[in-house]
Amino acid sequence: MLHLGDVQVPTETHQYVHGSPKVNVWCGLLYDYVVGPFFFSETCMTGNIYQDLLEIYVFPQIDDLEAVTGNSIVFMQNGATPHFSLSVREALNERFPNSWVRPIPWPA
């Protein structure tokens, strides 16, 4: 959905609804470096798609970045469901042992 302001009446907006196709974009942000961006056409992000993204594209770029900078990366992501599928957690545990931010139970 796109909202545009009216030039002649600035307080009036016009709404335009766009249909498919859609695109998803992922990128990683570091202090002075961007991993990606990666564009993919799947309309729904799943754990398997996210794991492929990590293993095929993200991890190699992070490996290169760590080799150039000599610094280790701590991987952090938001709480989206695909980010915490079992296969993704296993891949993150293997690639970032003890150095990725996991969801933790919130104290009651």
C-alpha positions in Angstrom: 0.0 0.0 0.0 1.3 3.4 -0.9 0.1 6.7 0.5 0.9 9.9 -1.4 0.2 13.5 -0.3 -1.8 15.7 -2.6 0.3 18.6 -4.0 -2.7 21.0 -4.2 -4.2 20.0 -0.8 -1.3 19.0 1.4 -3.5 17.5 4.1 -5.2 15.2 1.7 -3.7 11.8 0.9 -4.4 9.3 -1.8 -4.1 5.5 -1.2 -2.9 3.2 -3.9 -3.0 -0.6 -3.3 -0.4 -2.6 -5.2 -0.7 -6.3 -5.8 1.9 -8.9 -6.2 4.8 -9.5 -6.8 6.6 -8.9 -3.6 10.2 -9.2 -2.6 11.9 -9.8 0.7 15.2 -8.2 1.7 17.7 -9.2 4.4 20.9 -7.4 5.4 23.2 -7.5 8.4 24.4 -4.3 9.9 27.7 -4.0 11.7 29.6 -0.9 13.0 30.9 0.1 9.6 30.0 -2.8 7.3 26.8 -4.2 5.7 26.4 -7.9 5.0 24.2 -8.2 2.0 21.6 -7.0 1.1 20.1 -10.3 -0.1 16.9 -10.2 -2.2 14.6 -13.2 -2.5 11.3 -13.7 -4.1 9.7 -16.2 -1.7 6.6 -14.6 -0.3 6.9 -16.4 3.1 10.1 -16.7 5.1 10.5 -20.1 6.6 13.2 -21.6 8.8 14.6 -23.6 5.8 14.8 -20.5 3.6 16.4 -18.5 6.4 18.9 -21.3 7.1 19.9 -21.5 3.4 20.3 -17.7 3.4 22.6 -17.9 6.4 24.7 -20.9 5.2 25.0 -20.0 1.5 25.4 -16.2 1.8 25.7 -14.8 5.3 28.2 -17.1 7.0 30.8 -16.8 4.1 30.6 -13.0 4.2 31.0 -13.0 8.0 34.0 -15.4 7.6 35.6 -13.0 5.2 34.9 -10.1 7.4 36.4 -11.8 10.5 39.5 -12.7 8.5 40.0 -9.1 7.3 39.3 -7.4 10.7 40.6 -10.0 13.1 37.5 -9.5 15.2 34.9 -12.1 16.1 31.3 -11.5 15.4 28.5 -11.9 17.9 25.4 -12.7 15.9 22.1 -11.2 17.0 18.7 -11.2 15.3 15.1 -10.3 16.1 12.5 -12.7 17.4 10.9 -13.7 14.1 9.7 -17.3 14.1 11.9 -18.5 11.2 15.0 -17.2 13.0 14.5 -19.8 15.8 13.5 -22.9 13.9 15.5 -26.0 15.2 17.6 -26.2 12.1 18.5 -22.5 12.2 19.4 -22.8 15.9 21.6 -25.8 15.1 23.4 -23.9 12.3 23.9 -20.9 14.6 25.2 -23.1 17.4 27.7 -24.7 15.0 28.9 -21.4 13.4 28.8 -19.2 16.5 29.3 -21.4 19.5 28.5 -19.3 22.6 28.4 -16.1 20.5 24.9 -15.6 19.2 22.2 -13.9 21.1 19.4 -16.5 21.9 15.9 -15.9 23.1 15.8 -16.4 26.9 12.8 -17.0 29.2 11.6 -13.7 30.7 11.4 -13.8 34.5 7.9 -14.1 35.8 
